[in-house]
Amino acid sequence: MIEILNRQQFRRYWNDIQPGLGDGDSLLWVLEQEDYRPSRWFVRVRPVDTHTIPKRRRFWLWCHQHCLGQILCYSHDTDNEEQWWGFTHRADIFLWVLKWSR
């Protein structure tokens, strides 16, 4: 079962791991500080394989063609084999998870 967190829950999750990490001025939000819109919904999945340029291109092309909103990767932990992805549109999560989660 996929757990979907809203922004407040996501901030709390990271602050529980390390105090201050979920705060607004944390490096966790660096992509949003570079003109990307803030994500409203977050999911944790096993890492999406985008390690090669062709796979990365295929992944982002699919996202742009099939999703209504913006999708950003907020965390990639290779030790625990998990990634946290953020979405501006909740409806995008279900199709994205079906396509990309393992």
Buried (B, 14 or more C-beta within 10 A) or exposed (E): EEEBBEBEEBBEBBBEEEEEBBEEEBEBBEBBEEEBEBBBBBBBBEBBEBEEEEEEEEBEEBBEEEBEBBBBEBBBEEEEEEBBBBBBBEEBBEEBBEEBBE
